[in-house]
């Protein structure tokens, strides 16, 4: 904005009306100041940016994951069976950096009995195994387990979720934030 100097000289000898000259001076002064902060556009303040604009954050029992949305390269989900003992449902977030984030739900891989015969026995055994693990303090089904140094230095961060539903909500939250450029913090 170009500043304009304001000069107004009132010669009382030539101007028979000093009051009129002063009014013109005040009016000209106010008009000169208008561009410097009294415009109508400045009347409404600009809202502050969203605190999560450009990032996605997940606060989980095992830790916190924060990623710049611009560095996400993929979001995927899949299921697999490990050593015929566990069924894993996993959501993976790939980034342009060195870290890959894996979020998963794990459950024992107990096949359904054929034609429903003996299914109650299989369910009973599964419940007893879970009860035994809970009593002994073995929480391998609830925690991320890593083998040093192979898995700890694989440039992955891993988080266990308590249910498949929570995992699906996490995936939806990450995808929505990625597509919209931001979103609320995910908490299961």
C-alpha positions, 0 to 999 in steps of 0.5 A: 500500500502506498502511503500518501503524505497529508499536508494541509495549510490553513492561512487564517488571513485568507480563510475567513472561516477557520472552523470550516478549514479545521473540519476539512483538515480532520475529514482529510486526516481520517480519510488518509488513515482509513487504509491503515486498519479501519477497513471493513475486511478486517472486522472479522478475525481469521479463524486459527488453523486446525491443530491437526491440519496436515497430520494424523495422530493415533493415541494408543495404549502402546504409544503414540503415532504421529505422521505428516499426511504429505508423507503417507504413501499407502494405507493397506489392510490384510489378514494372515495366519502365523505358524497356523497358531494365530490369525492377524488382521493388520493395517499398514501405513507406508511413508516416504520416510524410513518408518512403516507403521503396523497396527494389528489385532491378533487372535488364536487361529482356531478353525471352526469344527466341520459342520459345527460338530465339536465347536463347543469343545473348541470354544471351551479350550480357547476360553481355558487357554485365555484364562490360563494366560490371564492368570499367569500374567502371560499377555503375549496376546495383548502386547507387541512382541519383538525379537531383538535385533531383527524386528526392532531394527526393521524400521517398523513401529507396531501397535496392538489393538484390542479388537478388530472393530478398533482396527477398522476404525483406525484404518477409516480414521487414517484414510479420512485424514489422508484424503481430507488433509487432516482430522481428529486424533484417533483414540480407540 
